[in-house]
């Protein structure tokens, strides 16, 4: 998901100082998928402002301090670029061909920093805006369809007194989920499950009024992000501690299930 970080270069201690109005550059997507079948991936960057802007871009590993000097088998070009007012620019990501796992998708972070213009005005605050999106390198030949990942996730309730929910991703792709809820109570606002991994989520210990009080029952709902940043709705009814999978809701918001399921979930 895209994250925008505003970094004030001068502390906001003097109320007479003010930030000049700046137009943040716009990225052409909230994520970038590098398909291993092709030689490169492209990210469009646009400048909606009335002045020329300078941007710096780089790729880093998740969890590492953002650094343009990361030792990765990718080349991002151009590293520095000027975008004219109301103009557009293309960032190209190229892969060296070796260095990344071949049996699963890999996650990286792509950063775009808008370098603030130097102002001649006195007592003026300069702000640099850094944007980050997820970049997925998807090697050629992976089995399965990335769009089917939410359908293949294996969910399982823990013991009645454990109040936990386990989710396992048996695919070679990442699963990006939003608004995970159990019996109408939010469990996680967002969650990314790596390929061939599993996560353990805490469940609410109390259920809203009107829902079943049976410890082994529960309605699970969530949204899943597509390769293009779109969202699809999924839900399912879990019973006891048996593994279960979710189903895609149709345009009416219903899932292809029994009337009992629809009434509860």
Long-range contacts (C-beta under 8 A, 24 or more apart in sequence): 1-30, 1-31, 1-133, 1-134, 1-176, 1-190, 1-225, 2-27, 2-30, 2-31, 2-131, 2-132, 2-133, 3-131, 3-132, 4-129, 4-130, 4-131, 5-129, 5-130, 5-131, 5-132, 6-127, 6-129, 7-127, 7-128, 7-129, 7-130, 8-125, 8-127, 9-116, 9-125, 9-126, 9-127, 9-128, 10-125, 10-126, 12-125, 14-123, 16-123, 17-123, 17-124, 17-125, 18-124, 18-125, 19-124, 19-125, 19-127, 20-119, 20-121, 20-124, 20-125, 22-49, 22-114, 22-116, 22-127, 22-129, 23-47, 23-48, 23-49, 23-50, 23-51, 23-53, 24-114, 24-129, 24-131, 25-53, 25-55, 25-83, 25-112, 25-114, 25-129, 25-131, 27-112, 27-131, 27-133, 29-133, 29-228, 29-229, 30-133, 30-229, 31-133, 31-134, 31-135, 31-136, 31-225, 31-227, 31-229, 32-93, 32-110, 32-133, 32-134, 32-135, 32-136, 33-135, 33-136, 33-138, 33-227, 34-93, 34-95, 34-135, 34-136, 34-137, 34-138, 35-138, 35-140, 36-95, 36-137, 36-138, 36-139, 36-140, 36-141, 37-140, 39-94, 39-95, 40-92, 40-93, 40-94, 40-95, 41-92, 41-93, 41-135, 42-90, 42-91, 42-92, 42-93, 43-90, 43-91, 43-93, 43-110, 43-133, 44-88, 44-89, 44-90, 44-91, 45-81, 45-83, 45-88, 45-89, 45-90, 45-91, 45-112, 46-83, 46-87, 46-88, 46-89, 47-83, 47-84, 47-85, 47-86, 47-87, 47-88, 47-89, 48-86, 49-85, 49-86, 50-85, 50-86, 51-85, 51-117, 52-82, 52-83, 52-84, 52-85, 53-82, 53-83, 53-114, 53-115, 53-117, 54-80, 54-81, 54-82, 54-83, 54-114, 54-115, 54-117, 55-80, 55-81, 55-82, 55-83, 55-89, 55-112, 55-113, 55-114, 55-115, 56-80, 56-112, 56-113, 56-115, 57-81, 57-91, 57-110, 57-111, 57-112, 57-113, 58-110, 58-111, 59-93, 59-108, 59-109, 59-110, 59-111, 59-135, 60-108, 60-109, 60-111, 61-108, 61-109, 62-107, 62-108, 62-109, 66-109, 66-111, 66-130, 66-132, 72-99, 72-108, 73-97, 73-98, 73-99, 73-100, 74-108, 74-137, 76-110, 93-135, 95-137, 100-137, 100-139, 101-139, 102-139, 102-141, 103-139, 103-142, 103-172, 104-139, 104-142, 104-172, 104-173, 104-195, 104-196, 105-136, 105-137, 105-138, 105-139, 105-142, 105-172, 105-173, 105-174, 105-195, 106-136, 106-137, 107-134, 107-135, 107-136, 107-174, 107-192, 107-194, 108-134, 108-135, 108-136, 108-137, 109-133, 109-134, 109-135, 110-134, 110-135, 134-176, 136-174, 138-173, 142-172, 142-173, 143-172, 144-171, 144-172, 144-173, 146-173, 146-227, 147-226, 147-227, 149-173, 149-174, 149-175, 149-224, 150-175, 150-177, 150-222, 150-224, 150-232, 150-234, 150-246, 150-248, 151-234, 151-245, 151-246, 151-247, 151-248, 152-245, 153-193, 153-245, 153-246, 154-243, 154-244, 154-245, 155-220, 155-236, 155-238, 155-243, 155-244, 155-245, 155-246, 156-238, 156-241, 156-242, 156-243, 156-244, 157-203, 157-216, 157-218, 157-238, 157-240, 157-241, 158-200, 158-203, 158-241, 159-241, 160-215, 160-216, 161-215, 163-202, 163-203, 163-204, 163-205, 164-200, 164-201, 164-202, 164-203, 165-200, 165-201, 165-202, 165-203, 165-220, 166-198, 166-199, 166-200, 166-201, 167-193, 167-198, 167-199, 167-201, 168-197, 168-198, 169-193, 169-194, 169-195, 169-196, 169-197, 169-198, 170-196, 171-195, 171-196, 172-196, 175-224, 176-224, 176-225, 177-222, 177-223, 177-224, 177-225, 178-222, 178-223, 178-224, 178-225, 178-231, 179-221, 179-222, 179-223, 180-220, 180-221, 180-222, 181-220, 181-221, 181-222, 182-218, 182-219, 182-220, 183-207, 183-208, 183-211, 183-218, 183-219, 184-208, 184-211, 184-219, 211-264, 212-264, 216-240, 216-241, 217-264, 219-264, 219-265, 220-244, 220-246, 220-265, 221-265, 222-246, 235-265, 236-265, 237-261, 237-264, 237-265
